[in-house]
Amino acid sequence: MTPGSDPAPERPLPVARDLGTRARDFRLRMAVIARETEVALDMTRDRYGRTVHEGAAAAARAHRDKAAVEAYATHLAPHADALLDTARRALNELPPARHFTGWQTVLDGLAVSAAEIRRALDRPAAPGSAAERGQHAALWPHLAAWADHGFVAGNLADQNPQQHHKAPLTDEEQQAWTERAQAAQRRGELELTESWYAADGQPITLAHLIEDDDSRVVALRGDPDAPGWRVIGYFAHEYEAGQVLPAAVPPGVLRADVSVFNRPVPAPEVSLQELIRDVIEAQHAGDASNALLGATQRGYHAGPMVRLQELLETTGQFASALETVQGRQVAARLTALGRQIDFLTREVHDAAEDLGATVAVLPPQRTPVLRVRPRPAVDTTPPAPPARTTAARHR
């Protein structure tokens, strides 16, 4: 065989951590694209958030779609299959946990999106044509899926199996340190700083254990506000803890259909500041009443008070989803506050209707004050300055 006929050496496959970096790089690039697109779309909306320049908005989305395709081709296209294969192998090597079925579903969905994107990249439409814009628009949901959920595959590719079973302390040491930490917690000297979930689904929390003006970093396994948690390690600082403790896995989401990169268009709304200004500028009771009614309006064009209730309700759901004692307590408080806001909203709505029913106007003696003083006439002699006096010096 002649040298010219020798097969070309195969390119080395990227290592697992390089694959995880590819997914993170794509997500970062997509975050920049999303931010630039949002700025461009803001320029096409009026003060209430309604799109008034449809052509410019369509051009901004087309630019977004094209930039996203280019980012995927640069960062992920050559490595998507290897990343998914590595992630699946890592998932099979991890101890069983509640979240594995969901992760497997995410990986399957990413594989479907990768196949759709690959098919389009292999048969690109004519550059600059309407067909290309349509092709890119059809790929956007798949690109957004990779930007939203590719971190699951990237994290699995980064997993180090040797870091899942280390036990920094013996059982006797764990018991002794747990008792010390529990005593510090009762004194209010156990300061929680960071938490994450390990691959087995158990929460791990870092805390500063303060004893006699001395602080040490300890790691807790379990819910610190529930019985049964224990100390599994102590360290000089957080970095040392991160090198020894079980690796973090991606946290969950409040709602399964959430998408950071494919958000729904927000409903038009009037700000609370503008409603306040409407009342200040009002002269008729009906105008002030309308401002209050706008704050309590429900439905698609919900007002600020209704949105506040929705915020409390959603945050309560988040706190409950934490599945911790403290989270459930906060969720109960937010639920109670939400009921109070709902009652207050109804009261404000009734007061607004009563105000409008007065059909009154402000009395005429509430006269406005001019903000601009008239300029003096050209031939007017300016007033003489006050006489300057020299104060006597005293030693």
C-alpha positions, -999 to 999 in steps of 0.1 A, spaced: 0 0 0 14 33 -10 16 62 14 -10 81 -7 -35 53 -3 -32 51 35 -65 59 52 -66 92 69 -62 90 106 -95 93 125 -101 124 145 -100 117 182 -134 117 198 -139 145 223 -137 136 260 -169 137 281 -161 170 297 -154 186 263 -189 174 252 -205 190 282 -186 223 274 -201 222 239 -236 221 254 -228 250 277 -212 271 250 -243 267 228 -266 277 257 -245 308 264 -246 318 227 -283 313 226 -287 335 257 -269 363 238 -291 357 208 -323 357 229 -313 390 246 -305 407 214 -338 396 199 -357 408 229 -341 442 225 -350 443 189 -386 432 196 -390 459 222 -383 485 195 -414 472 176 -438 475 206 -457 505 220 -456 516 256 -481 489 266 -462 460 250 -483 457 219 -465 450 186 -471 479 162 -444 471 136 -451 436 124 -425 437 96 -397 447 119 -408 420 144 -408 393 118 -373 404 106 -360 402 142 -373 367 146 -359 357 112 -325 370 123 -328 351 156 -336 319 138 -307 322 115 -282 330 143 -295 301 163 -289 277 134 -254 290 129 -247 286 166 -259 250 166 -238 242 136 -207 257 153 -210 243 188 -232 212 187 -238 198 152 -205 177 151 -209 165 187 -246 161 194 -248 123 189 -216 117 209 -229 139 237 -262 120 239 -245 86 238 -221 97 266 -251 110 286 -270 78 283 -240 57 294 -235 80 324 -272 77 333 -270 39 332 -241 39 356 -258 61 382 -277 47 411 -315 46 405 -334 77 415 -368 93 410 -356 117 383 -340 91 360 -372 85 340 -376 122 333 -340 126 323 -344 97 299 -374 114 283 -353 146 280 -325 127 262 -350 111 239 -365 145 230 -331 160 224 -323 131 201 -354 138 180 -346 175 178 -310 167 168 -323 145 140 -346 172 127 -318 198 128 -293 175 111 -318 168 83 -322 205 76 -285 212 78 -279 184 53 -304 199 29 -302 237 33 -325 259 13 -311 287 -9 -294 314 11 -316 344 17 -347 328 2 -381 326 18 -376 288 19 -345 293 41 -364 316 64 -392 290 67 -367 263 73 -350 282 100 -383 291 116 -393 254 117 -360 246 134 -364 272 161 -384 250 185 -358 223 182 -329 247 188 -347 262 218 -352 227 232 -314 221 230 -308 255 246 -333 248 273 -325 212 282 -291 204 267 -276 211 301 -291 178 313 -270 159 287 -240 181 294 -242 175 331 -245 138 327 -215 138 304 -196 157 331 -205 132 359 -176 116 376 -187 81 388 -159 80 414 -173 111 431 -207 95 440 -197 70 467 -170 88 487 -177 89 525 -154 116 541 -164 105 576 -169 72 593 -203 64 609 -190 73 644 -176 106 631 -208 114 613 -228 109 645 -204 131 666 -204 159 640 -242 157 635 -247 162 673 -224 192 672 -242 207 642 -277 201 658 -265 219 689 -253 248 668 -286 248 650 -305 252 683 -282 281 692 -288 297 658 -251 292 648 -255 269 618 -256 292 588 -267 275 556 -249 287 525 -256 264 495 -275 233 485 -278 209 456 -290 174 448 -267 144 444 -273 118 417 -291 96 442 -318 123 447 -307 133 482 -302 170 490 -268 181 502 -264 214 520 -232 233 529 -233 253 562 -209 272 584 -208 256 619 -198 283 644 -183 272 677 -165 295 701 -160 322 675 -145 295 651 -163 287 619 -160 255 599 -177 243 567 -198 212 571 -219 192 546 -254 180 556 -273 153 538 -311 156 541 -335 184 548 -319 206 575 -353 216 588 -366 180 592 -355 152 615 -330 127 602 -304 149 585 -268 142 593 -233 156 587 -213 138 561 -182 159 560 -163 189 573 -139 211 553 -117 241 555 -136 259 528 -163 254 501 -138 246 473 -125 216 492 -160 204 499 -168 206 462 -139 183 454 -149 156 477 -187 156 480 -211 140 455 -214 160 424 -244 182 418 -271 173 393 -293 197 374 -321 211 395 -357 206 385 -382 230 370 -415 242 385 -435 235 353 -425 208 328 -434 229 298 -413 259 307 -389 274 281 -365 302 288 -357 306 251 -392 302 237 -413 324 260 -449 333 252 -455 369 242 -464 388 273 -499 403 275 -501 441 271 -503 459 305 -505 493 320 -479 499 347 -489 509 383 -469 541 379 -490 551 350 -522 544 368 -510 566 397 -502 593 372 -537 590 357 -552 596 392 -529 626 397 -539 641 364 -576 633 368 -603 660 373 -634 638 372 -642 610 396 -648 587 367 -612 591 356 -598 582 390 -623 553 392 -610 540 358 -575 539 371 -585 518 401 -606 495 379 -576 491 357 -555 479 387 -582 453 396 -591 441 361 -590 404 355 -585 382 325 -560 386 296 -554 423 304 -551 417 341 -542 447 363 -513 450 388 -533 438 418 -544 407 400 -508 401 387 -496 404 423 -520 377 434 -508 355 405 -472 361 416 -479 350 452 -498 320 440 -470 309 416 -443 316 442 -463 295 467 -463 266 442 -425 270 439 -420 269 476 -442 238 480 -423 221 451 -390 224 471 -403 195 491 -388 209 523 -402 217 557 -393 254 553 -407 255 518 -440 241 528 -443 267 556 -435 295 533 -460 281 508 -487 282 534 -479 318 543 -480 328 506 -513 311 501 -528 331 530 -513 363 516 -528 355 483 -563 351 498 -558 385 515 -548 401 482 -578 386 465 -601 401 492 -583 434 490 -586 434 452 -624 429 454 -627 457 480 -607 481 458 -629 472 428 -660 480 448 -645 512 460 -636 522 425 -672 516 413 -685 537 442 -661 565 434 -672 565 398 -709 566 408 -704 599 425 -700 616 391 -682 644 410 -654 667 398 -627 685 417 -638 719 431 -625 750 411 -605 764 441 -580 736 435 -562 758 410 -530 747 392 -497 764 398 -477 774 368 -443 756 366 -427 782 343 -421 818 355 -424 845 328 -391 858 316 -384 895 324 -388 921 295 -357 930 276 -356 966 287 -362 958 324 -334 968 346 -323 939 368 -325 944 405 -295 959 422 -274 933 441 -273 937 478 -246 959 492 -213 942 501 -202 946 536 -168 938 550 -170 920 583 -145 931 609 -118 906 617 -115 895 653 -83 880 666 
